[in-house]
């Protein structure tokens, strides 16, 4: 699943989003791209749980 994210500005932001997504039950791998403003997630976690993790970390999910 690819999640488009607004608000990431630096490597710290990228790491913060990555950590938040990896904490979601069912997530296997996460790859966050600052350049493309998105995260690619594999696993069995629901889209809603992933979006909530991103917004709880302080970033905006773009639909």
SVG drawing of the C-alpha trace seen along z (x, -y; Angstrom):
<svg xmlns="http://www.w3.org/2000/svg" viewBox="-10 -21 28 31">
<polyline fill="none" stroke="black" stroke-width="0.4" points="0.0,0.0 1.2,-3.5 0.3,-6.3 0.8,-9.9 2.0,-12.1 2.3,-15.9 4.5,-17.7 7.7,-15.7 10.7,-18.1 13.8,-16.2 15.4,-12.8 14.1,-13.1 10.5,-13.4 11.1,-10.4 12.4,-8.4 9.5,-9.5 6.9,-8.4 8.8,-5.1 8.8,-4.3 5.1,-5.2 4.2,-2.9 6.4,0.0 4.6,-0.1 1.2,0.7 0.4,4.4 0.6,6.4 3.2,4.1 6.1,6.1 8.1,3.4 8.1,-0.3 9.9,-2.5 9.4,-6.3 10.4,-8.6 10.9,-12.3 11.2,-13.1 8.0,-11.5 6.2,-12.4 4.9,-8.9 5.4,-5.7 5.2,-2.2 4.0,0.4 3.7,4.2 1.8,6.4 -1.7,7.1 -2.4,3.8 -5.6,1.9 -5.4,-1.3 -7.2,-3.1 -4.7,-1.9 -1.8,-3.1 -3.4,-6.5 -4.1,-6.9 -0.5,-6.2 0.7,-8.9 -1.8,-11.5 -1.0,-10.6 2.7,-11.2 1.8,-14.8 1.6,-14.4 -1.2,-14.7 -2.4,-11.8 -3.4,-12.9 -6.1,-10.8"/>
</svg>
